[in-house]
Amino acid sequence: MTNNKAATFKRHIFLSSMRKFGMGKKSMEARIHKEICHLLEECQHNLAFDPSLNVFNSVFNVICSVTLGQRFRYSDQRFKDLTDALFKIFHLYLGVAFIFPGAASLMELVVGRKSFQSNAAFYKILEPIIDQHHETYNEDNPRDLIDVLLKMTDDLNKGNSSQNLGKKGMPFKYFYIYAMILDIFAAGAETVSSTLTWGLLYVLKHPNVQDKIQVELDSIVGRDRLPNMSDKPNLPYTEAAITEVLRMASTVPLSVPRWTANDTSLFGYLIPKNTMILPNLWNVLHEPSLWRNPEQFYPDRFLDSNGKFTRSNQYIPFGLGSRVCLGEQLAKMELFLIFAGVLQHFRLEVDAHSSPLPSLDDGFMHITLRPPKFKMRMVKR
């Protein structure tokens, strides 16, 4: 199977599975609401803390519920081991393999042993979960993404036992399932959690924005229930603020590599077939000719003269075209519900005894462009 066909096949599997298990539906909203309740409970200590881990845990658990068929307590040792192994995999590559041609092979030479150890640690936790699924799954009634992938790999393995070997002989019995899960965890959890953490930092830096969001939430939703997706059309400023966070943060500044299918010409330049292309989303989202004062955090740019939410064609944080980010719908749902849920219940404050908030220019490149470390207090409203 060629790389292009493999990518298309994986995309089809993921999208069809996510739709089946609730993407864009009330059932997915219920999963996220459940996780928000756990997140809010974790944040009630009223002490200064770094929010990035709690935010990552909540987003990661939503992905776990769809992929593995279960959520975990944040104190569960398996959950801690999963996140620890995942972070080690992220730290080894620092996003380099996603940016530079041939970097994956080079990085394999540099960190090959550590990479194998981190992957093996991550797989060791997943294998018994997949084994349990394999023993109990019904191919006519898949419960989660693992069940869907089990059927796919069983079909691939028929008459070909060598399919059970992983890349370069890695002894991963479920290599294809593992690789897909790792892709989903890396793309789904890292990007959304980074964007949410940027959002908290922007709100801390701009308390007037926080004021406007909370006035709107109190007016439309109140405080007796969590915000729903059905509330979104009536919360234009909240949506505008999230949209501005996505524009400003640009957590995937160069998107992911693409390859030209044919020789093509762009602005007089010939781009040969099979050339790797890196879409510069950061430039589009910060281009002065497209955005007035692009370095200013200004949610009102996404509101019309009547205060209604509006979006321009130049707004492409998820890419565009047939290869737009396949998790866009889920990401937008998580961002809206978690961001609104947190601000509905808590006032975000800078702690007087902590270090000053870092500059918004101090983000660092990981799998995504992550915000700098900071501490804050969440005061119950």
Secondary structure as GFF3:
##gff-version 3
##sequence-region A 1 381
A	DSSP	alpha_helix	3	20	.	.	.	ID=ss1
A	DSSP	alpha_helix	26	42	.	.	.	ID=ss2
A	DSSP	alpha_helix	52	67	.	.	.	ID=ss3
A	DSSP	alpha_helix	77	93	.	.	.	ID=ss4
A	DSSP	three_ten_helix	96	98	.	.	.	ID=ss5
A	DSSP	alpha_helix	103	136	.	.	.	ID=ss6
A	DSSP	alpha_helix	145	157	.	.	.	ID=ss7
A	DSSP	three_ten_helix	161	164	.	.	.	ID=ss8
A	DSSP	three_ten_helix	167	169	.	.	.	ID=ss9
A	DSSP	alpha_helix	175	184	.	.	.	ID=ss10
A	DSSP	pi_helix	185	189	.	.	.	ID=ss11
A	DSSP	alpha_helix	190	205	.	.	.	ID=ss12
A	DSSP	alpha_helix	207	220	.	.	.	ID=ss13
A	DSSP	three_ten_helix	229	234	.	.	.	ID=ss14
A	DSSP	alpha_helix	236	249	.	.	.	ID=ss15
A	DSSP	beta_strand	258	259	.	.	.	ID=ss16
A	DSSP	beta_strand	264	266	.	.	.	ID=ss17
A	DSSP	beta_strand	269	271	.	.	.	ID=ss18
A	DSSP	beta_strand	276	277	.	.	.	ID=ss19
A	DSSP	alpha_helix	281	285	.	.	.	ID=ss20
A	DSSP	three_ten_helix	299	302	.	.	.	ID=ss21
A	DSSP	three_ten_helix	321	323	.	.	.	ID=ss22
A	DSSP	alpha_helix	328	345	.	.	.	ID=ss23
A	DSSP	beta_strand	346	349	.	.	.	ID=ss24
A	DSSP	beta_strand	364	365	.	.	.	ID=ss25
A	DSSP	beta_strand	369	370	.	.	.	ID=ss26
A	DSSP	beta_strand	377	380	.	.	.	ID=ss27
###
